[in-house]
């Protein structure tokens, strides 16, 4: 979601200085070559809609913030929850406001370079910034990418940046970092979070055990064209388990909804089961 900081004191216009990264680099600022930044078309873009949105959101005026959205706007929260339209966004923001997570911008919005097929006006652009989301127990970096068309926000995507395995995390943070690695396609990075003898049970009931065997399973699923979309964040379940809901889609267009049940022990995921819900 958007930052609680209004950032209203920043400039109204922003000069285009940054290339649009490829999808595979979506979670990171692009690497600039050693011989300097690329030459790009210089233009100014109107950031007032983002300033106003920050003011409304930061004051808790979610109706005012929603008025700055396109009617079909898509909003993807950091936990994977995706909503559409002004009413769903308002409901999501109200839920987020009760979560206790604080949002602190680490930089200002930076305009991304337009592609040739994009509309060429000062009120249509994409921008990105980095923020730090924190709670009483942990903090994590987030990349926020916003799309604006004709002066209205059409989409906002908040995604956690990839972070390598480290010891001493809360189980839920281990699972969240693991999920970011999986979602980014970094199977090797994700495998570092599971135990060497991890037990993994697929929605179809296939049981496998062992880090390398599980990683091979992921590779096979990827070759088949299977994709997974988080529908909820991880939460504490019963008997030491954590749970979340995911949508698993196949290349043929079919999909299923599964509840992932995971156990973390000694800093590693030792067990993962997928229970079909529909």
QUIHU-V275762 format. One record per helix or strand. SS is the DSSP state (2 for helix, 1 for strand). FROM is the first residue (numbers start at 1). TO is the last residue. If there is no record, write none. Layout:
SS & FROM & TO
SS & FROM & TO
This chain:
1 & 13 & 15
1 & 18 & 18
2 & 23 & 25
1 & 44 & 46
2 & 48 & 58
2 & 62 & 66
1 & 69 & 76
1 & 82 & 84
2 & 85 & 97
1 & 102 & 105
1 & 110 & 112
1 & 125 & 134
1 & 139 & 149
1 & 152 & 160
2 & 171 & 183
2 & 187 & 191
1 & 194 & 201
1 & 207 & 209
2 & 211 & 224
1 & 227 & 230
1 & 235 & 236
1 & 242 & 249
1 & 255 & 265
1 & 268 & 276
